[in-house]
Every structure is written in structure tokens, then in C-alpha cells.
Amino acid sequence: MGAGWVAGVTRARAMLSRALGREETEEVASAPGLEAAVRHLSASPYGRGLLPGTSLGDAQQAVAAAFLWHLRVLAGWQPLSGAHTIRLLASGFEIANVEDHLRTLTGVGRSRAPYRLGALATAWPRLAGTGSPRELRAALAASGWGDPGEATPAAVAVGMRVSAAVRTATAVPEAARWAAGRLALLVGREVFVARRSLPRLSAERAERLLGAKAMAATSFTDYRRELPPAAQWAVAGVDDGAGLWRAEGRWWDRLDEGGWALLRGSRPGSAPVVGAVAVLSADAWRVRGALEGAARGGRRLEAFDAPA
């Protein structure tokens, strides 16, 4: 392991102190209201940007922004390949920015301030400068994201997530199963819950991880059966599309467990860094869910298996 990786891995292990942990997250979820939960978090590693009187959505975004800041700091300690790995693992933030940008372009829904990606951006500065959905699709097609196949908000959101999963599975071996499982959940929701066919280009891209037979399945049962083992685990025990939201919660649990396993291993190089990002990701997801629990009057964290 080169000197760059030694510093990067050391910093990655140190960054675990930025995680709240299950016990304290449970305290946030059990708070008697959102205001009490925000007060609790204001003195935590997620306190950056959390203000009294904030709404649930803004509080959850502040938690995500704090997590993103931790990733930016971690990336700054990595060698070039390590920074690229973290950029791929942080793809969801650029996707969120694009979704908000599309809301502005189409005048549908509320748009929030974009996440500050810094060096973790793939193409965001160029995408942010587009003035129509059509221009945005063209900019995506010319970038590492690839053409989503259509310019509609739904097609762009799905297309970017498919692209992120495939690129991550290809470039980050330690995260390949997580990416394939996540993609299996995404396609399952789109096709068998939302009843939307993926645009052809996105479907062809997804086929690289999920296989042609799964992508051609006409029932959820057939879809689950035809998935390759690397993706099938994510939908194990799910009988129909309606059960996918609970599978989503289990996916986050497996991400957390897998992250700790990578951190305990002795493999040099990127594995501990990927493990730290996985643990921090799962922690931020749980904290966002805990805020929702507190906003509903205080509930145990287990009541919120679905993503916040």
C-alpha cells in the first residue's frame, strides 16, 4: 500500500467518528417532535446547517449535506484513484441536484439549493447551466453519465441511477454487489410497482448487471428468479413488487454490515475507504429516517424501514 493509501485509509477510519451510531440515532427517532430531534442533532457531526424551526425536508437535506461534506474531506486525503472511487459512491448527490434542476426547468415542485459537490462532481457545473430538459439530456449524453434515453424527469432520474450503478459495479469491485442489488430494487420498483418501462438505452445499460432474462421478465416472480446472484440477494424473500420497500431497508442494513466487514479486513488499498463510505452512508440514511420518526411524534427506528 503506497503512502497515499496509508494516509487515505487512516483518514477513512478516523472519519467513522462522524457517524452517530444506532443507539444515538434511536434517541433522535424517539424524540417527541422534530424540534427536539434537531436540537439533539445540532451538537452532533450532523449539526452543520441545522437551524431551529427547520422543516423536516430541510433538516433531512442538512443531514445529507453534512454527510457530503465528510465525503469531500475524505476524498481530499485519497490518492487519485481513491478520490475517483468516492466520487462514484457519492453519485446520488449529483443525481439529486439534477432532479432539483429539472424541477426548476419544468416548474413542477419545489427546488432547493443544490448540494455543493466540489471535486466530487462528475458533470454538475455543465448540467447546471442547461436551460431546458432537452439540453440537459444532451449534456448528460456527452458526459460520463450517458444518455438517459428520454428527457422526462422520470427517465432522467432512472437513467442516472442505472448509470451510477453500472459504473460503480465496474470500477469499484468492493461495491459491485451493493450496486447490483440496488439496481435490482430500482428496476423492480419501476417495472412492477410504478408500471413504467425503462427507456431503451437505460434498459440496455441495466442489462449489463441484471442480465437479459431478468430485464425481459413480465412478472415479478420471473424477474426475481432470473436475476444473477450478485443482484438476487436484494430481493430475496420478496413475493411481489409491493414488498420492495422493506427490501430497501434491508439493503441499507447489508450496506452497513458489508462496510464494517471491509473495515475489519486486512486487504490493503481501497477496501477500508469503501467500507468507511458505506458505514457513513448507512448512518446518514438512518438519521434522516430518525428525523421523520421524531416529526411523527417519536417512533422507534425500526418503524421506518423505507428510505427517508
C-alpha positions in Angstrom: 0.0 0.0 0.0 1.5 3.3 -1.1 1.9 6.3 1.1 -1.2 7.9 -0.5 -3.4 4.9 0.5 -1.9 4.8 4.0 -3.0 8.4 4.6 -6.3 7.8 2.9 -7.1 4.7 4.9 -6.1 6.3 8.2 -8.4 9.2 7.5 -11.2 6.9 6.5 -11.0 5.1 9.8 -10.9 8.4 11.7 -14.0 9.6 9.8 -16.1 6.9 11.4 -16.2 9.2 14.4 -18.6 11.3 12.3 -21.2 8.6 12.4 -24.0 8.9 15.0 -24.4 5.2 15.6 -27.6 3.2 16.1 -28.1 3.9 19.8 -27.9 7.7 19.5 -30.0 7.6 16.2 -32.7 5.7 18.1 -32.7 8.6 20.6 -33.3 11.0 17.8 -36.1 8.9 16.4 -37.8 8.7 19.8 -37.7 12.5 20.3 -41.1 14.0 21.0 -41.1 16.2 17.9 -38.9 17.5 15.1 -37.7 20.5 17.0 -36.3 18.3 19.8 -34.6 16.0 17.3 -33.0 19.0 15.6 -31.7 20.2 18.9 -30.2 16.8 19.6 -28.5 16.7 16.2 -27.2 20.3 16.4 -24.4 19.2 18.7 -23.6 16.1 16.6 -21.5 15.7 13.5 -24.7 16.4 11.5 -25.2 19.8 13.1 -23.7 21.7 10.2 -26.5 23.7 8.7 -29.2 22.5 11.1 -31.3 25.5 12.3 -34.1 25.8 14.8 -37.5 25.8 13.3 -36.4 24.0 10.1 -38.9 21.8 8.2 -38.5 18.0 8.0 -37.3 18.2 4.4 -34.8 20.9 5.1 -33.5 19.1 8.2 -33.0 15.9 6.2 -31.2 17.8 3.4 -28.9 19.3 6.1 -28.0 15.9 7.3 -27.3 14.8 3.8 -25.2 17.9 3.2 -23.2 17.2 6.3 -22.5 13.7 5.1 -21.5 15.0 1.7 -19.0 17.4 3.5 -17.5 14.4 5.3 -17.0 12.7 1.9 -15.4 15.7 0.4 -12.9 15.9 3.3 -12.2 12.1 3.0 -11.7 12.4 -0.8 -9.1 15.1 -0.2 -6.9 12.6 1.6 -7.1 10.0 -1.0 -4.7 9.2 -3.9 -6.3 10.0 -7.3 -7.9 6.5 -7.7 -9.3 6.8 -4.2 -10.9 10.2 -4.9 -12.4 8.7 -8.1 -13.9 5.8 -6.1 -15.5 8.2 -3.6 -16.8 10.3 -6.5 -18.6 7.3 -7.8 -20.0 6.3 -4.4 -21.3 9.9 -4.0 -23.2 9.9 -7.3 -26.5 10.2 -5.6 -25.8 13.8 -4.7 -25.3 14.9 -8.3 -28.5 13.0 -9.2 -30.4 14.9 -6.5 -29.0 18.2 -7.9 -30.1 17.2 -11.4 -33.6 16.3 -10.2 -33.9 19.7 -8.5 -32.7 21.4 -11.6 -35.3 19.6 -13.7 -38.0 20.8 -11.3 -36.8 24.4 -11.9 -36.8 23.8 -15.7 -40.3 22.3 -15.7 -41.8 24.4 -13.0 -43.0 21.3 -11.1 -42.5 21.1 -7.4 -40.1 22.9 -5.1 -36.5 23.3 -5.9 -33.8 23.5 -3.2 -30.3 24.9 -3.2 -28.0 22.3 -4.9 -25.6 20.2 -2.9 -22.1 21.6 -3.0 -20.2 18.8 -4.7 -16.7 20.4 -5.2 -14.3 17.8 -6.5 -16.9 15.1 -6.2 -18.9 16.5 -9.2 -18.9 14.4 -12.4 -20.6 16.9 -14.7 -22.7 19.1 -12.5 -21.3 22.6 -13.5 -22.2 21.8 -17.1 -25.5 20.3 -16.3 -26.5 23.2 -14.1 -26.0 25.5 -17.0 -28.6 23.9 -19.2 -31.8 25.7 -20.0 -34.3 23.0 -20.9 -34.8 19.3 -20.4 -33.7 18.6 -23.9 -30.4 20.5 -23.3 -29.9 18.6 -20.1 -30.4 15.3 -21.8 -27.8 16.3 -24.4 -25.3 17.4 -21.7 -25.8 14.0 -19.9 -25.2 12.1 -23.1 -21.9 14.0 -23.6 -20.8 13.2 -20.1 -19.8 10.1 -18.2 -23.5 9.7 -17.2 -24.5 8.7 -20.7 -27.8 9.3 -22.5 -30.8 8.5 -20.2 -32.9 7.8 -23.3 -35.5 10.5 -22.8 -35.7 14.0 -21.4 -38.6 13.5 -18.9 -37.8 13.9 -15.2 -38.7 10.2 -14.6 -36.4 9.0 -17.4 -33.5 11.2 -16.3 -33.8 10.1 -12.7 -33.9 6.4 -13.6 -31.3 6.7 -16.3 -28.8 8.4 -14.0 -29.3 5.8 -11.2 -28.8 3.0 -13.7 -25.7 4.6 -15.0 -24.4 5.1 -11.4 -25.0 1.5 -10.5 -23.2 0.1 -13.6 -20.3 2.5 -13.4 -19.8 1.7 -9.7 -20.1 -2.0 -10.1 -17.5 -1.8 -12.9 -15.0 0.5 -11.2 -15.4 -0.4 -7.5 -15.2 -4.2 -7.1 -15.9 -3.9 -3.3 -19.2 -2.2 -4.0 -20.3 -4.4 -7.0 -22.8 -6.5 -5.1 -24.3 -3.4 -3.4 -24.6 -1.7 -6.8 -26.2 -4.7 -8.5 -28.7 -5.2 -5.6 -29.6 -1.5 -5.6 -30.2 -1.7 -9.3 -32.4 -4.8 -8.9 -34.6 -2.8 -6.4 -34.8 0.2 -8.7 -35.8 -1.8 -11.8 -38.3 -3.8 -9.7 -40.0 -0.7 -8.4 -40.1 1.0 -11.9 -41.4 -2.0 -13.8 -43.6 -3.9 -11.3 -44.8 -1.1 -8.9 -44.8 2.1 -11.0 -45.6 0.1 -14.1 -43.2 2.1 -16.2 -40.9 0.6 -18.8 -37.3 1.8 -18.8 -36.2 3.8 -21.8 -34.4 1.5 -24.2 -30.9 2.9 -23.5 -31.3 2.6 -19.7 -32.7 -0.9 -20.1 -29.7 -1.9 -22.2 -27.4 -0.4 -19.6 -29.2 -2.2 -16.7 -29.0 -5.5 -18.6 -25.2 -5.4 -18.1 -25.7 -6.1 -14.3 -29.1 -7.8 -14.2 -29.0 -9.9 -17.3 -31.2 -10.1 -20.4 -33.6 -12.7 -18.9 -34.4 -10.6 -15.8 -34.9 -7.4 -17.9 -37.3 -9.3 -20.2 -39.4 -10.8 -17.3 -43.1 -10.0 -17.4 -43.9 -10.9 -13.7 -42.1 -10.1 -10.5 -41.7 -13.8 -9.7 -39.9 -14.3 -13.0 -37.8 -11.2 -12.5 -36.6 -12.3 -9.1 -35.8 -15.8 -10.4 -33.8 -14.6 -13.4 -31.6 -12.1 -11.5 -28.0 -13.1 -11.2 -26.8 -14.0 -7.6 -24.9 -10.7 -7.4 -28.3 -8.9 -7.5 -30.8 -11.5 -6.4 -29.9 -11.3 -2.8 -31.5 -7.8 -2.6 -35.0 -9.2 -3.4 -34.7 -12.5 -1.5 -37.9 -13.2 0.4 -39.9 -10.6 -1.5 -43.0 -12.1 -3.0 -44.2 -9.2 -5.1 -43.4 -5.6 -6.0 -45.3 -4.2 -3.0 -42.7 -5.7 -0.7 -39.8 -3.9 -2.2 -39.8 -1.0 0.2 -38.9 -3.3 3.1 -36.2 -4.9 0.9 -34.8 -1.3 0.5 -34.4 -1.1 4.3 -32.6 -4.5 4.4 -30.3 -3.2 1.6 -29.1 -0.4 3.8 -28.5 -2.9 6.7 -26.4 -5.1 4.4 -24.5 -2.0 3.2 -23.7 -1.2 6.8 -22.7 -4.7 7.6 -20.6 -5.0 4.5 -18.9 -1.7 5.2 -17.8 -2.9 8.7 -16.6 -6.1 7.2 -14.3 -4.2 4.8 -13.0 -2.1 7.6 -12.1 -5.2 9.6 -10.3 -6.9 6.8 -6.6 -6.7 6.1 -6.8 -6.1 2.4 -4.7 -3.0 1.5 -5.8 -0.2 -0.7 -9.3 1.0 -1.3 -11.3 -1.6 0.7 -11.3 0.2 4.0 -12.1 3.5 2.3 -15.1 1.9 0.6 -16.1 0.4 3.9 -16.0 3.7 5.7 -18.1 5.4 3.0 -20.7 2.5 3.2 -20.9 2.9 7.0 -21.2 6.6 6.9 -23.9 6.4 4.1 -26.0 4.0 6.1 -25.6 6.1 9.2 -26.8 9.3 7.4 -29.8 7.3 5.9 -30.8 6.1 9.4 -30.5 9.7 10.8 -32.8 11.0 8.0 -35.3 8.3 8.9 -35.0 9.1 12.6 -35.9 12.7 11.8 -39.1 11.5 10.1 -39.9 9.4 13.2 -39.4 12.4 15.5 -41.6 14.5 13.2 -44.4 12.0 13.7 -44.3 12.3 17.4 -41.4 9.9 18.2 -41.2 6.4 16.9 -38.7 3.6 17.1 -36.3 3.5 14.2 -37.5 0.0 13.1 -40.8 1.6 12.1 -39.0 3.4 9.2 -37.5 0.7 7.0 -38.3 2.7 3.9 -35.9 5.4 2.8 -36.5 8.9 4.1 
